Amino acid sequence: MASNHNLAILAFLFYFISPSLSALVQEQPLVLKYHNGILLKGNITVNLIWYGKFTPFQRSVIVDFVNSLNSKRAPLPSTSSWWKTTEMYRGGSSSLIVGHQILHEELTLGKILKNQHLIALASKTHFSVDSINVVLTAKDVAVDGFCMSRCGTHGSTKSGSGRGTYIWVGNSDVQCPGQCAWPFHQPIYGPQTPPLVAPNGDVGVDGMIINLATLLANTVTNPFNSGYFQGPPTAPLEAVSACTGIFGSGSYPGYPGRVLVDKVTGASYNAYGVNGRKYMLPAMWDPKSSACKTLV
């Protein structure tokens, strides 16, 4: 049995198409109710299943991102200071470390995947309550609903090895960068402002970082559909998905907000990571202020 929450394009489109309506929504108090369920706290292992071909550079950008979440080595504003907001949700800190990595370049399940294929791939390493199995699909792999209603998914499932959580994120580089890699590509709908330069020089992978960051935060704060969320449990607004399209202060529909710019490359970012990395991370709901919190 499995349940999943989509990182929906619908919220993204609403944010762009209806600025007056989204402004009205943003004026309302934003409260994510705690539903008395288990959260993922303590030491959490993140297992990565790479489906399709990723270059060593692309893999290193994503691995460095996960390792940055709990590292104190990066200067401020840091990826770990962004992640620290999850500590404000009940139960203390969630320390993520990279565990197993499985390269599945042969595409034995084909290039068109359905939800059951994602769960099968996530099952390549055992499920447990202290791990998150992350499936990452390459740019030439289509997934049911990808680019139409979602950029990624998180959910939970029960198997012989126990109950656990999983995430799927796809590389949208050639399929729908305007939907799943904004603000590094012009959006299909709404204001056509110039795209920002991706901090790691890869629109698809830098877009994946935004979606993976969103889904990791959503997973640790609402792993089994009984944590923090607003709205119906079948389509919840969660820790980061409640703050769609916000990356810096002063954001509004079509404008991600004021962020940092590398003077040499012109790349935009708002967080430093390990190994000199720079990332663009979305706003996260802060339980203390009941508002979307940005790093810059």
Summary of the structure (lengths in Angstrom):
residues: 296
radius of gyration: 17.5
end to end distance: 40.5
largest distance: 52.0
contacts: 1039
relative contact order: 0.21
helix: 26%
strand: 29%
